[in-house]
Amino acid sequence: MPFTSLVARLPFPSAAVQRAVGIAAVLAQALIGVTGSIVRVTGSGLGCPTWPECVAGSLVPVNHPGIHALNQWIEFGNRMLTGAVILVAAVAVVTAWRVQIDHPSRTRLVKLAWTMPGGVVLQAVVGGLTVLAKLEWWTVAIHFLATTPLVWLAVLLLRAFREGDEPARPLVPAAGRGILVALAVVMWLVLAAGTTVTGAGPHSGDLNTHRLAVPVEALAQVHGGLLVLYLLLLAVFGLHLMRIGAPKSLWRHYTVVWVVALAQGALGSLQYALGVPEAMVSFHVLGAMTVIVATASLWTAGRDRGPVTSLTAAPRELTAA
Ligand code: HEM
């Protein structure tokens, strides 16, 4: 395949490069959700009314009657980040591919890397449908929720760069694995419930978008209640870790989940009490992304795939074989 021989000519990515690419994938997937929310709450979707130019005659924001400079820069920044997400997705595929050329067993790594550009295409389609549906609240919710598995997959990719390809050996017994699955499911329920709160509140779509006709208070209670369930499961998982004498690394990831989930809960409660000020909405979305990253990291820390063998290039004669 001509592409393979092109990729094979690239230098082998060092351990530091592999790690940087994994981290960039996580950051790109998480931050695009945050900038999307900034565009939404500041009503900047039409800050750049044309594409690829921001305003007629200029690729970048310029003084334009009727469009506030801040809205232009916010929408322009979001476009730039979309470009960065595409670039990072492409770099992730090429890096994983280059690694696999020297280490043919690394097919899982390559598959995970391909989910990054796959996700960009999926989100482009969902985003287009959201605009066609005139930012109907449930389409905005789907657009947001579609990002969440991509953030999770990016964390798996980051981890895959530094682990082997043996079948996953759980570090916690079956009961603990069950709790981790329940924790992930409830996390997504918290996220989905959050989007219904947004759908009923003032920050869904634009001013004219029709809202979810359910009282915000009731939806916020369901959203907060699910967080309580999530924290209960987390506590039960902690007891389980104590009982099995879990390794330090698992405890470290576990503690991080507590810290980010509690901080996010506190932020959400404050935001609700203050009547959902716009600036806090984007911090809440950033917090939601951090919860996903922390939960996914705990998930990966709960299993072992053997030692990583692909941090350095294969010896020459093996490459040729
Ligand atoms: C781990 C904990 C939490 C997570 C992961 C989370 C996640 C989310 C998500 C994903 C959204 C939708 C954002 C969007 O569509 O742009 C949201 C909205 C919201 N959440 Fe949370 N949330 C958490 C805890 C809380 C708590 C404890 C409260 C307090 C009641 C709360 C209050 C809200 C409010 C008021 C909104 C609507 C904001 C708006 O108007 O757009 N959240 N949350």
Boltz pocket constraint, residues with backbone or C-beta under 6 A from the ligand:
constraints:
  - pocket:
      binder: B
      contacts: [[A, 37], [A, 140], [A, 141], [A, 144], [A, 187], [A, 190], [A, 191], [A, 192], [A, 193], [A, 194], [A, 195], [A, 196], [A, 197], [A, 198], [A, 201], [A, 202], [A, 203], [A, 204], [A, 220], [A, 221], [A, 223], [A, 224], [A, 227], [A, 260], [A, 261], [A, 264], [A, 265], [A, 266], [A, 267], [A, 268], [A, 269], [A, 270], [A, 271], [A, 272], [A, 276], [A, 281], [A, 284], [A, 285], [A, 287], [A, 288], [A, 291]]
      max_distance: 6.0
